[in-house]
Structures are given as structure tokens and as C-alpha cells.
């Protein structure tokens, strides 16, 4: 199915600013060169510009890339601007981001690492 991002195994967010004029090749280049990741892996890569009202998502479907674009009519995304790095986020954090919330929710119930023994 075209653009079925629910099949992505990982979701990466490109912190900081991205030039939103970039298309598939430019964004795939950022993933490869800047973040040292494989754009052909089963992952969703998210990018946001300075205005924080536009989001681009890059996803490899096995036979080609899908580029999704979302522009908010009012409001902005709570995009992390800490550094020019990539961050792995959960599906819940992705939902928060699309709902206009920060991916860092201090009062949210966090999942427990199974390796921790009480």
C-alpha cells in the first residue's frame, strides 16, 4: 500500500532544522551522510523546517521511496532543536508529535526495561 508507514520498525526524528526544499534524494542523503544510517532500512525518517509548521517523512517501501508532507494550518510541531542529530522515538512519541505535543512527556507512564530486576 502506498505510504503505509505503520509497517516501519523504527522511527527516527532529525533534531534541529532541515531545509524543507529537499526532496527524496536530498533527505536520503542526510540520512546516509549526516546520520550514518541506511535510508533503505524499514524505518521512517522525520524532518522539520525552521517554521515548525511543516513535516516531511521519508520511508522506503521496498520498491521505492515514499515522501509524505504535512503542513499545519495553525499551530506548530514541538520539534526538538537540541542538536543536529537523529533520535530514535517510539510510536507513542510519534503520536504526541503529530498531536502538537512534545516528545518529552515527564508525567507519562514510561515502559520498564525488562532487563531491570527489582
VOLUM-558127 format. One record per residue: residue number from 1; z, x negated, y of N, C-alpha, C in turn. Coordinates in steps of 0.001 Angstrom, whole numbers, padded with zeros to 6 digits. Example, Ala and Ser with C-alpha at 12.3 -4.5 7.8 and 13.67 -1.06 7.14 Angstrom:
+------+---------+---------+---------+---------+---------+---------+---------+---------+---------+
: resi :     n.Z :     n.X :     n.Y :    ca.Z :    ca.X :    ca.Y :     c.Z :     c.X :     c.Y :
+------+---------+---------+---------+---------+---------+---------+---------+---------+---------+
:    1 :  007800 : -013190 : -005690 :  007800 : -012300 : -004500 :  007800 : -013200 : -003300 :
:    2 :  007080 : -012850 : -002250 :  007140 : -013670 : -001060 :  007870 : -012900 :  000030 :
+------+---------+---------+---------+---------+---------+---------+---------+---------+---------+
//
This chain:
+------+---------+---------+---------+---------+---------+---------+---------+---------+---------+
: resi :     n.Z :     n.X :     n.Y :    ca.Z :    ca.X :    ca.Y :     c.Z :     c.X :     c.Y :
+------+---------+---------+---------+---------+---------+---------+---------+---------+---------+
:    1 :  000000 : -000834 : -001181 :  000000 :  000000 :  000000 :  000000 : -000879 :  001244 :
:    2 : -000739 : -000517 :  002220 : -000867 : -001299 :  003445 :  000449 : -001332 :  004229 :
:    3 :  000986 : -002520 :  004392 :  002168 : -002703 :  005220 :  003464 : -002228 :  004609 :
:    4 :  003590 : -002209 :  003284 :  004822 : -001780 :  002637 :  005821 : -002931 :  002654 :
:    5 :  006524 : -003062 :  003776 :  007446 : -004183 :  003955 :  008724 : -004027 :  003139 :
:    6 :  008931 : -002862 :  002528 :  010139 : -002659 :  001725 :  010141 : -003544 :  000479 :
:    7 :  009009 : -004106 :  000118 :  008919 : -004975 : -001058 :  009276 : -006426 : -000747 :
:    8 :  009540 : -006743 :  000507 :  009889 : -008118 :  000895 :  011232 : -008503 :  000287 :
:    9 :  011286 : -009693 : -000280 :  012522 : -010181 : -000894 :  013489 : -010741 :  000141 :
:   10 :  012966 : -011350 :  001207 :  013791 : -011883 :  002285 :  013226 : -011403 :  003611 :
:   11 :  014114 : -011348 :  004617 :  013707 : -011016 :  005980 :  014201 : -012146 :  006873 :
:   12 :  013267 : -012776 :  007572 :  013601 : -013870 :  008480 :  013338 : -013423 :  009909 :
:   13 :  014242 : -013779 :  010804 :  014086 : -013468 :  012214 :  013935 : -014786 :  012976 :
:   14 :  012901 : -014860 :  013801 :  012670 : -016048 :  014622 :  013504 : -015898 :  015891 :
:   15 :  014618 : -016610 :  015951 :  015500 : -016537 :  017122 :  014791 : -017166 :  018315 :
:   16 :  015168 : -016753 :  019498 :  014532 : -017268 :  020699 :  013265 : -016493 :  021024 :
:   17 :  012460 : -017043 :  021906 :  011255 : -016370 :  022391 :  010027 : -016768 :  021585 :
:   18 :  009131 : -015820 :  021384 :  007837 : -016083 :  020763 :  006762 : -015549 :  021696 :
:   19 :  005687 : -016281 :  021834 :  004541 : -015839 :  022623 :  003895 : -014664 :  021887 :
:   20 :  004004 : -013470 :  022443 :  003523 : -012267 :  021767 :  002003 : -012143 :  021792 :
:   21 :  001310 : -013096 :  022406 : -000153 : -013100 :  022336 : -000645 : -013680 :  021015 :
:   22 :  000256 : -014317 :  020272 : -000135 : -014917 :  018995 : -000490 : -013832 :  017986 :
:   23 : -001493 : -014142 :  017176 : -001912 : -013214 :  016124 : -001456 : -013769 :  014776 :
:   24 : -002065 : -013309 :  013716 : -001652 : -013695 :  012362 : -001633 : -015205 :  012177 :
:   25 : -002716 : -015888 :  012527 : -002794 : -017331 :  012311 : -001743 : -018090 :  013113 :
:   26 : -001523 : -017681 :  014349 : -000532 : -018345 :  015192 :  000888 : -018148 :  014674 :
:   27 :  001205 : -016932 :  014248 :  002542 : -016660 :  013727 :  002757 : -017355 :  012373 :
:   28 :  001734 : -017366 :  011526 :  001831 : -018074 :  010243 :  002025 : -019573 :  010491 :
:   29 :  001395 : -020090 :  011533 :  001574 : -021496 :  011903 :  003000 : -021794 :  012324 :
:   30 :  003619 : -020888 :  013078 :  005021 : -021057 :  013471 :  005914 : -021103 :  012234 :
:   31 :  005669 : -020194 :  011305 :  006459 : -020137 :  010074 :  006343 : -021456 :  009314 :
:   32 :  005118 : -021966 :  009197 :  004878 : -023196 :  008440 :  005368 : -024440 :  009161 :
:   33 :  004958 : -024610 :  010405 :  005219 : -025861 :  011114 :  006619 : -025933 :  011711 :
:   34 :  007055 : -024881 :  012380 :  008355 : -024918 :  013054 :  009517 : -024685 :  012096 :
:   35 :  009348 : -023742 :  011178 :  010461 : -023354 :  010322 :  010394 : -023958 :  008922 :
:   36 :  009279 : -024641 :  008604 :  009105 : -025286 :  007293 :  009255 : -024290 :  006142 :
:   37 :  008734 : -023075 :  006338 :  008738 : -022040 :  005307 :  007307 : -021707 :  004921 :
:   38 :  007144 : -021083 :  003788 :  005828 : -020701 :  003292 :  005509 : -019274 :  003741 :
:   39 :  004523 : -019070 :  004611 :  004202 : -017710 :  005065 :  003621 : -016838 :  003957 :
:   40 :  003230 : -017439 :  002830 :  002657 : -016700 :  001709 :  003715 : -016216 :  000717 :
:   41 :  004976 : -016544 :  000966 :  006031 : -016052 :  000078 :  006276 : -014576 :  000359 :
:   42 :  006969 : -013925 : -000534 :  007212 : -012488 : -000399 :  008350 : -012241 :  000591 :
:   43 :  008087 : -012542 :  001866 :  009095 : -012414 :  002913 :  008491 : -011769 :  004145 :
:   44 :  009349 : -011145 :  004917 :  008975 : -010534 :  006188 :  009472 : -011455 :  007296 :
:   45 :  008594 : -011813 :  008231 :  008945 : -012687 :  009339 :  008863 : -011877 :  010632 :
:   46 :  009946 : -011872 :  011415 :  010034 : -011067 :  012633 :  010031 : -011956 :  013868 :
:   47 :  009300 : -011512 :  014904 :  009150 : -012261 :  016153 :  009328 : -011310 :  017331 :
:   48 :  009867 : -011826 :  018435 :  010076 : -011017 :  019636 :  009795 : -011888 :  020867 :
:   49 :  009262 : -011263 :  021911 :  008957 : -011970 :  023146 :  010091 : -011930 :  024155 :
:   50 :  009842 : -012468 :  025346 :  010855 : -012552 :  026393 :  011369 : -011191 :  026867 :
:   51 :  010500 : -010204 :  026909 :  010892 : -008889 :  027430 :  011765 : -008105 :  026451 :
:   52 :  011791 : -008508 :  025199 :  012598 : -007901 :  024140 :  012266 : -006429 :  023894 :
:   53 :  011099 : -005983 :  024327 :  010710 : -004590 :  024054 :  009571 : -004514 :  023043 :
:   54 :  009134 : -005670 :  022535 :  008042 : -005725 :  021570 :  008444 : -006603 :  020391 :
:   55 :  008033 : -006176 :  019218 :  008366 : -006865 :  017996 :  007101 : -006998 :  017168 :
:   56 :  006913 : -008173 :  016566 :  005820 : -008375 :  015613 :  006433 : -008785 :  014289 :
:   57 :  005847 : -008261 :  013222 :  006292 : -008586 :  011867 :  005097 : -009077 :  011071 :
:   58 :  005266 : -010186 :  010384 :  004213 : -010784 :  009572 :  004624 : -010705 :  008106 :
:   59 :  003716 : -010189 :  007274 :  004018 : -010007 :  005850 :  002770 : -010287 :  005016 :
:   60 :  002929 : -011115 :  003986 :  001837 : -011420 :  003060 :  001885 : -010414 :  001919 :
:   61 :  000778 : -009698 :  001686 :  000729 : -008669 :  000647 :  000095 : -009136 : -000660 :
:   62 : -000265 : -010382 : -000749 : -000873 : -010890 : -001969 : -002369 : -011093 : -001834 :
:   63 : -003008 : -010267 : -001024 : -004453 : -010419 : -000806 : -004790 : -010609 :  000671 :
:   64 : -003772 : -010616 :  001511 : -003979 : -010788 :  002942 : -002697 : -010521 :  003705 :
:   65 : -002700 : -010918 :  004970 : -001542 : -010699 :  005824 : -001591 : -009318 :  006459 :
:   66 : -000419 : -008766 :  006682 : -000260 : -007545 :  007465 :  000514 : -007940 :  008716 :
:   67 :  000022 : -007511 :  009861 :  000702 : -007758 :  011121 :  001114 : -006408 :  011697 :
:   68 :  002416 : -006192 :  011794 :  002940 : -004947 :  012355 :  003422 : -005219 :  013769 :
:   69 :  003252 : -004245 :  014639 :  003596 : -004392 :  016049 :  004336 : -003143 :  016489 :
:   70 :  005487 : -003328 :  017102 :  006231 : -002193 :  017632 :  006581 : -002470 :  019080 :
:   71 :  006312 : -001465 :  019941 :  006664 : -001549 :  021360 :  007587 : -000384 :  021679 :
:   72 :  008752 : -000698 :  022225 :  009693 :  000335 :  022630 :  009277 :  000923 :  023972 :
:   73 :  009375 :  002211 :  024104 :  009060 :  002868 :  025371 :  010220 :  002763 :  026351 :
:   74 :  011442 :  002706 :  025840 :  012601 :  002466 :  026700 :  013625 :  001691 :  025878 :
:   75 :  014380 :  000861 :  026527 :  015360 :  000045 :  025835 :  014777 : -001287 :  025402 :
:   76 :  015584 : -002040 :  024691 :  015145 : -003347 :  024215 :  015860 : -003685 :  022912 :
:   77 :  015271 : -004617 :  022183 :  015880 : -005102 :  020957 :  017000 : -006075 :  021316 :
:   78 :  018067 : -006064 :  020557 :  019173 : -007009 :  020736 :  018846 : -008260 :  019932 :
:   79 :  017934 : -009054 :  020480 :  017379 : -010196 :  019758 :  018225 : -011432 :  019981 :
:   80 :  018585 : -012171 :  018928 :  019367 : -013401 :  019108 :  018557 : -014475 :  019828 :
:   81 :  019109 : -015027 :  020883 :  018425 : -016035 :  021701 :  019093 : -017394 :  021605 :
:   82 :  019936 : -017579 :  020605 :  020746 : -018787 :  020489 :  019930 : -020067 :  020487 :
:   83 :  018940 : -020144 :  019607 :  018194 : -021395 :  019438 :  016800 : -021082 :  018921 :
:   84 :  015962 : -022091 :  018926 :  014603 : -021955 :  018386 :  014660 : -022241 :  016894 :
:   85 :  015209 : -021294 :  016153 :  015351 : -021461 :  014716 :  015029 : -020149 :  014027 :
:   86 :  015018 : -020194 :  012725 :  014792 : -018995 :  011938 :  016096 : -018668 :  011218 :
:   87 :  016378 : -017374 :  011076 :  017615 : -016937 :  010443 :  017293 : -015895 :  009391 :
:   88 :  017885 : -016029 :  008226 :  017738 : -015061 :  007149 :  018685 : -013904 :  007428 :
:   89 :  018159 : -012663 :  007433 :  019010 : -011500 :  007685 :  018898 : -010524 :  006517 :
:   90 :  019879 : -009634 :  006431 :  019901 : -008634 :  005369 :  019089 : -007404 :  005786 :
:   91 :  018864 : -006526 :  004829 :  018161 : -005270 :  005120 :  018970 : -004444 :  006113 :
:   92 :  020298 : -004436 :  005991 :  021159 : -003690 :  006916 :  021042 : -004259 :  008331 :
:   93 :  021049 : -005577 :  008457 :  020906 : -006191 :  009778 :  019539 : -005862 :  010380 :
:   94 :  018510 : -005796 :  009543 :  017171 : -005401 :  009989 :  017197 : -003972 :  010529 :
:   95 :  017875 : -003073 :  009830 :  018003 : -001685 :  010310 :  018727 : -001637 :  011651 :
:   96 :  019830 : -002399 :  011764 :  020558 : -002436 :  013025 :  019653 : -002897 :  014158 :
:   97 :  018880 : -003932 :  013902 :  017978 : -004471 :  014910 :  016984 : -003409 :  015377 :
:   98 :  016363 : -002695 :  014440 :  015392 : -001668 :  014795 :  016030 : -000469 :  015488 :
:   99 :  017339 : -000278 :  015291 :  018056 :  000816 :  015951 :  018598 :  000410 :  017320 :
:  100 :  018295 : -000828 :  017740 :  018737 : -001287 :  019053 :  020104 : -001941 :  019052 :
:  101 :  020644 : -002184 :  017884 :  021962 : -002807 :  017773 :  021824 : -004298 :  017533 :
:  102 :  022914 : -005014 :  017747 :  022951 : -006445 :  017460 :  023052 : -006645 :  015958 :
:  103 :  022487 : -007745 :  015449 :  022606 : -008024 :  014022 :  024011 : -008515 :  013685 :
:  104 :  024793 : -008860 :  014699 :  026183 : -009289 :  014506 :  027098 : -008122 :  014836 :
:  105 :  027508 : -007398 :  013825 :  028406 : -006260 :  013994 :  029797 : -006667 :  013487 :
:  106 :  030704 : -007053 :  014391 :  032002 : -007581 :  013961 :  032869 : -006568 :  013217 :
:  107 :  032675 : -005267 :  013453 :  033514 : -004270 :  012796 :  032885 : -003700 :  011536 :
:  108 :  031691 : -004146 :  011197 :  031028 : -003646 :  009995 :  031706 : -004215 :  008750 :
:  109 :  031718 : -003432 :  007701 :  032273 : -003898 :  006430 :  031278 : -004884 :  005823 :
:  110 :  031736 : -006070 :  005548 :  030876 : -007130 :  005005 :  030964 : -007140 :  003484 :
:  111 :  029888 : -007540 :  002847 :  029903 : -007672 :  001396 :  030673 : -008931 :  001023 :
:  112 :  031283 : -008907 : -000133 :  032114 : -010016 : -000590 :  031278 : -010898 : -001512 :
:  113 :  031408 : -012194 : -001338 :  030731 : -013149 : -002202 :  031377 : -013092 : -003581 :
:  114 :  030582 : -012887 : -004608 :  031090 : -012749 : -005973 :  031742 : -014025 : -006485 :
:  115 :  031437 : -015138 : -005888 :  031997 : -016422 : -006329 :  033444 : -016616 : -005884 :
:  116 :  033864 : -015840 : -004900 :  035235 : -015977 : -004395 :  036184 : -015295 : -005374 :
:  117 :  037175 : -016024 : -005826 :  038149 : -015490 : -006767 :  039467 : -015291 : -006019 :
:  118 :  040025 : -014106 : -006147 :  041275 : -013797 : -005453 :  042462 : -014412 : -006135 :
+------+---------+---------+---------+---------+---------+---------+---------+---------+---------+
//
